[in-house]
Amino acid sequence: MSIEDTLAQVPLFSELNRRALGRLAKGTVKRSFARGDVIVKEGEQAVAFFFILSGRVEVVKGAEGSSPKVLRTMGPGDFFGEMALLDGYLRSASVRALEDTECLQLWRWDFLYTLRTNPYIAAEMLPVLSRRLRETNVELGT
């Protein structure tokens, strides 16, 4: 599967055309993590998005504390950190590799550079963001 096809699986990028996906793909790198590696750490600055190509990871809240809580286990086709591309806030949980894992990584600064130099990509993403916000509001009853 091409990087463009991989990115098209992410809801945030699902409405982008091939040209836009190709521009985003240029900013991605493949990263390998060994079993036990911490991929992102709770409380750190969020600077990248990850798409899991192979392996498994767990999302843990309070990993450094006395009673860590596993929020989710994820595998190939799953992704995390998409909001990091937009807001760069602190990570709300840690992600640790449960086995050797390969991810496609997109750095926030590469993503923002792509948006600045290709503003039509941002315009194509806005309806997706709006739809997701509406769906969240419906779920919350607001």
N, C-alpha and C positions, 0 to 999 in steps of 0.2 A: 504494500500500500504506500502511496506517495505521501510526503509530508502534507501536501495540500489536502488530500483525502482525510488524513488524520485530523488536521485542524478543523475540517468541515464537520466533524462529529461533535465538536464543542458547541453548545447552544449559543454562546456569545459570538461565534464566527459562522454559524450555520447559514446565515443569509448572504454571506459574502460570495462574490463571483470568483472564478478561477484566477483572474488577474490579481485580485486583492489577496486571496489566499496565498498566491505565489510570492507576493511582496512580504507577507508575514512569515512565510516559510524561510525566507532568506535570513531572518533574525533568529532562527532556532538552532539549537545544538543538541546532539545526543549526549546524555550523561549516564554513566553507570554508577550504581551504588551497591556496595557489598551488604550482605545480611548484617543487620544491626546498625548500619549507618543512619544517622539522623539527617534527613534531607532538608527539612525546615524545622526551626525551633520556635516554640511558643514564646512570644514576647519580642522576637527579633523583627527588624524592619522587613516588610514583605516586598521582595524585589523581583520575583519571578513566578511564572506559571509552569506547571508540569503536567504532561500527558504520559500516562504509564503505557509503555510499549510491551514490557514483559516483567514478570515478577509480581510480588505482592507487598503492600505497605499497610501500616495501621496509623490511624489518626488518633492522637492521644492528647487529652486535656489534662494538664497538671502532671506531665511526665516527670518533672523534677521534684514533685512533692511526695508526701507520704502515702497518698491514695490516688494514684493516676487512674484515669477513666478512659478506656478505649471507646471512642465514638463511632469508629467505622473501620472496616477492612476493605481495601480496594485492590483491584488488579488490572490486567490489560484492558484498555479502552476507557478506564476511569481517569479523571483529572482532578487537579486541585490547584488553588492559587489564582483562579481567574480574576478575582476581585483585586488581587495585588497589582494586576496590570492597570487597573483604573485608579485605585486610591493610595496604594503604597502604605497602608496602615500597618500596625504591628500584627504579627501572626497570632491568631486566636488559639492555635493548637500546634503541637509538634507532629511531624510525619516521620516515621521510622520504617526502614526497609525490613520486612520479615524474611526475605530471601533476596538473593542477587536480583537486582532490579535495573531495568533500563528505561529511561524517561526521555521524552522530548522536552526541552526547556526553552522558554521564551523569556528573556530578560525584559523587565518593565521599560528600561530606557530604550531598548531596541523597538519595542512596541510603540512607545510614544513618538520616537523618531519617525517610524513608519506612518503614524497618524498625522504628524505635522507635515510630512512631505507628500502625503496622499490623503487629503482631508475627505475625499469621497468615501474612504473606508469607514471613518467615524460616522459619517452620515448614514451609511448602510447598517451600522451597528445600533444606532439609536432606536429604531423600532423594536429590535430584539430586547434591548434594555427596558424600554417602556412596557412591553408585553410582560416581561418577567416581574416587573414591579407591580403591575396590575394583578397578576396571578397571586403574588404574595399578599397583596392587600385583600383579595377575595378570601384566601386561606385564613387570614387573621381576622376577617370579618370587619375590616375598616373601609 
